[in-house]
């Protein structure tokens, strides 16, 4: 299957067959804290034509509330209900699987995960406050870990350190039945407008290495978020289109779920990477950035 460049000729086919557009955020809506050209006008056009908009991000640093604030600060009105972050997915995964409320969760990641866990009624430990903990590899140094931790959630963590790696490893290896949950395994991400940075996949790989276990991934391309989303909005998969900048998460997520897919080249994936013979993930359509939809709708 090959991808089609989006054009004024095929845009109406896509547009008319879709009721809901799912958007990734980093590299699609913004890069770091900079909005990508034409985004507000494009989202306004889609809303005015009655399309449902959902924002599905693998970046777990923020909670839904914090993401809604970020959208607002960039001049876009998005409600918490329209946002599905991998921080929220981690909390919902525990909830759906009846994780015991009396057990604690150790977080290697940001404030967003801790906030979503708290909203779901759970006690999170770790996170940013363990960012300045140091260790001394001398004979008597011992990291004492909480035996009531029943899950370790790993997401992107700009303050990852050896203490956190040891704490998470001890919980997974020594606490019976302790779950190992990854928000996502993205290799890199646009954490700033100027360059890509190591993504959560880097932190997750470290814990895989020390525990010799594979995590349950709740973000894209896992279908957990999609199942949750479908239930919440009562949408049909075939009438949804996933719009993203990354083949191995966004586009695969859409394809795994049976949605239409549109790749934008405003983030991680380049046209040569899309056309590379070794790439076997082909979106239905591709285009430069989401504002092309606005341009083609007026053509």
N, C-alpha and C positions, 0 to 999 in steps of 0.2 A: 504494500500500500504506500502511495506517495502523498506528500502534503501538497495542498494547493495554496498559492499566494492569495490572500484575501484581496478582492477587487470589487469595483462597483457592480460587476456582473453577478458574482456569486454571493455577495453580502446579503441580498434580500432572502436567498434560500436559507442561509444560516439564521438570520434575524427572525424570520417568520416561523421557523421550526422550534425556536427556543423561548421558554417562559421565564427561565432564571439563569442569570450569568453568575458564575462563581469566580471571584477574582483572588489571585494570590496578591500579596502586598509589596514586599521588597522586590524591586526590579520591575514592578508592573504599575503600582500606584505611586510609589516613591522610591528614592534611593537615599538611605540614611534618613535625614530630615528634610530632604528636598523633594518637592512634588515633581512628577514627570509632566512635561507639557501636555496641556489639553485634557487632563484627567477630570477636573470638576465638570467641565462642559459635557464630556462624554457620559459621565454617570447621570447628569441631569437629563440628557437626551433619553437614555435608557429608561429612567424612572418615568419620564413624561409619556413614554410609549407603553407604560404598564408592565415593564419587565421587573422581576424580582431580583434584587442584588444581594449577594452573600459574599463575605470576605473571609477567605480560608487561609490562614497563615501558619507556617511551621515555626516561626520565630516565637519562642516561649518566654522571652524576657519580660513581656508585658501580659497583663490580664486583659480580659475583654473591656473592662472599665477604662484601663489605661490606654488601650487601643482607640476606644471611642474618643478619648481626650486628644489623642494624637491626630486623628482625622479632623476633629474640630479645630485644633490649632493650625491645621493646614487649610482650613476654610471649607471642609467637606462635612456635610451632616450625615452621620452614620450612627445607627443605634446599636447598643450592646447586643441586642438580639440578632443583629445581622452579622456578628463577628464570631468566627470559630477559630480560636487560636489553639495551638498544640498544648498550651498550659491548661486551657479549659478541657481539652480532650483527655489529658492525663487524669484530671479530677473526675471526669465523667466515666472514664474506664473503671476506676476504682468503685465508683457508685454503682454502675451497672452490674459489676461483678460482686456486689455485696461485701466489699472490703470492710472488716470490722472497725467500727468507730473508735474502739479503745486502743487500736494499734496505731503507731506513729509512722510517719513517712519521712525518710531522709532525702533532702533535695540537693542535688548538685546542679545549680542553675540560678535563675533570677527570682526577683520579687514576684513576678507574674504567676509562677507556679505556686508559691506559698499563698498568694491571695486567693487563687482559684481553689486550692485545697481547703482553705479556711471557709470559703463560701459554701463548699460542699459538706462542711461539718467535720473536717479532719484536722489533725494536728501535724503540722510540718516542722521539721528541724533542719538546721543547716542553712543553705542558701547564702546570700551575701554576707551574713554575719560570720560565717566560717572563712571568709576570704582572706582575713589577716592572721589566721592561725598558723603558727610555724611548728616545725618538728625538729628534734635534735637526735640524730641517729647515734646516740650513745647507748651503752649497755642497759641502762635502767629506764629508757624511755618507752612508755606504753600508752597506746591510745585506747581509752575506755569507751566502748560503744553501748548505746541503749539497746537492751535485749528486747524491748517492746516494739522496735522498728519492724514493720511487716512488709515494707516496700521501699525501694530506692528509685527515685525518679531523676533521670539525667536529661538535662536540656543544655542549651548554649550557656556557657559560664565564662565571662571574661576574667573572672577571678579564680579560676581553677588552680588548685595547689595540691601538694603531696598529702597534706592532712586530709583533705576531702576525699582523695582517691583511697586512702587507707580506711577512712570511716565507712565509705560506701562499700568497699570490698569486704570489710569485716561483717557488715550487716548481711550482705548477700551470701557470704560463705558460712557464717556462723549462726545466723538466726534461722531456725527451721522454717521452710516454706516462704522465705522472704522473696517478694516479687522484684524483678528488675525491669523497669519501664523506661523506654526512651521516648522523648517527645518527638524526635525525628532523627534522621541520620544525614542531613544535608552536609556535604563536604565543605562548602564555603557559603558566604552570604554577603550581601551589600550592607554591612553594618554602618558604613559611612558612605557619603556620596562619591568619595575619591577612589576607593579600592575595595576589593573583596577581602574578607577575613575568614579565618577558620570557623566552620560551622559546628553545630552540635555533634555531628558525626565524629569529630575529633575527640570530644569528651567521652562519648559513648564507646568509642573504640578503646580508650584507655581502660575503662571498666570491664569491657569484654576481655581485654588482655589479662587483667589481674584476677578475674573471677572464672575465666574460661567458660562463660555462659553467654548466650545470645539473649537480647532483650525483647520484650513485646513492644513494638513500635506503634504509637497511637496517632501520629501525624501522617501527612501524605508521604508515600503513596498507599499506606495502609487504608483499608476501606472503613475502619472504625468510625472516623469522623463523618464519612459520607452516610453511613447507616443512621447515625445519630441525627444528622441534618435532614435526611429524607423523612424520618419519623416526625421531626419537629415541624417541618414546613409542608408536609404532605405533597411533595412534588414527585413528578415522574422522571426517572433517570434520563429517558430518551429526549426529554424536553429541557435538559440542562446543558450548559456549555461551560467547561472549565477553561479559564483564561490564565495562563502562567508563563513564566520566563524560563522554567527549568524542565527539561525532558524527563529526568529520572524521578522527579517528585510530582510536579503539577500535572504534566501531560499523562504520565503513567497512572496517577490518581484518577483522572477523568476516564481514562480507558478502562481501568480495572472496574470502575463503577458503571460503565456503559453510557457515559455522557459523550457529547460532542467535545472536541478540544480545539483550542486556538492558542498557538504559541506566539508570544510577542518577543521581539529581539531587543527590548529595551533594558534587559537585565543580564543574566548569566550566559544564556545560549547565543552563539553567533550563527550566522547563516552557514559558514563552512562546517561548523560542528553538526548542524542539522543535516547537511548534505553528505557528511562523511560516510563512506560505505560501511564503516564499523558501527554506525548508529542504527539501532533497530527500533527506536521509538519514534514513530512518525505521527505528528498531530494531524487532525483533519485539515486545518488551515494554519497559516502563519502570516504575520504582518509585523511592521516596525514597532508600533506602539498602540495602545488602546484608542488613542484619539483618531486613528485611521477609521475606526467604526463610525465616528461622527462625520468624517469627510465622505465616506462611501454612502452614508445614509442620506446625504444631501445631494449626491451625484445624480 
